[in-house]
Amino acid sequence: MPDGEKPKRDLPDQPDAPVRQDSQVQQDSQVRQDSQVQQDPEETAAARRRRRAQFLRELHEAKALRDRVQPRRARAARMRQAMRMRTFRW
């Protein structure tokens, strides 16, 4: 390796891909997000509600799983919530 040359990063899925700068990665992710939003402009309200309901079901399931595998943290969270509710002013 000549003096001053930086070693190439080895990426297993793309061995010869150029190294990207952070700004390029951010721009690419923004373009990807914009294209995903614009893919289905004719989405109905019912389809949106179905997707939201599915997301909320999966979120609730994940929280329940976390509570089962971390009972001490779950109990502490319940206690904090109870304190917040006791000190809440209507």
N, C-alpha and C positions, 0 to 999 in steps of 0.2 A: 504494500500500500504506500503510495507516494506521500511525502510530507504534506500535512494540512488536509488530506482527503478524509472525509468522514466515512465510516463503514456503513454499508447499506443495511437497512433493517430487513430481516428475514420474516416475511409473512407467509405462513403455510398455505393459505388459499390463493395468494397472488405473489409468487416469488419474484417476478420482474416488475411489479407495480412501482411507480415513482412514489416517494414519500410526500405526503400532502401536508400542507401547512394548516394550522388550526382554523384560520379564516376560510380556507377552501372547504374544510369539512363542515363548518357551520353553514356556509352558503349552500352546500349540497344537501344538507339535512333540511334546510328551510325550503328549498325547491321541492324536495321529496314530500314534505308535509303539505305544501301548497297543492301539489298535484294530487295527493290523496284526498284533500278536501274537495277539489274540483272534479273528481272522478264521477260522482253521482249527484249532480245538482237537482235532479228530479226526485230525491228521496222523500217519501211521504212521511207525514207525522206519525203514522202507525208504525212504520219501519224504524223510525228513530226511537219511539217508545219501546219497541221490542228489543232493540240493541241496548237501550239504557237499562231495561229490566234485567236482561241477561248479565250485563256488567255488574249491576247491584247485587244480583244473586251470587255471582262469583266472588265479589268483594266480601259479602257477608260470610260466605263459606270460608274464605281465606282468614278472616278475622276470628271465626270460631275455631279454626284449626290452630291458629297462633295462640289463642287462649288455652286450648287443651294442652299444647306442648310446652307452654310457659306459664304455669299456674301462678307463680309468685308475681310475675309482671302483671298478669291479668288482675290479680287481687289488688295490687298497688294502684292500678289504673281505676278500678272500681272505687277504691277509697278516695282517690283524688277527685273523681267525678262526684261522689257523694258530698265531699267538702265544698266543691263548687256550687252544688245545688243548695246546700245549707246556707251559703253566704250570698246567694243570688237574691237581688232585690227586685220585686215585681213592680 
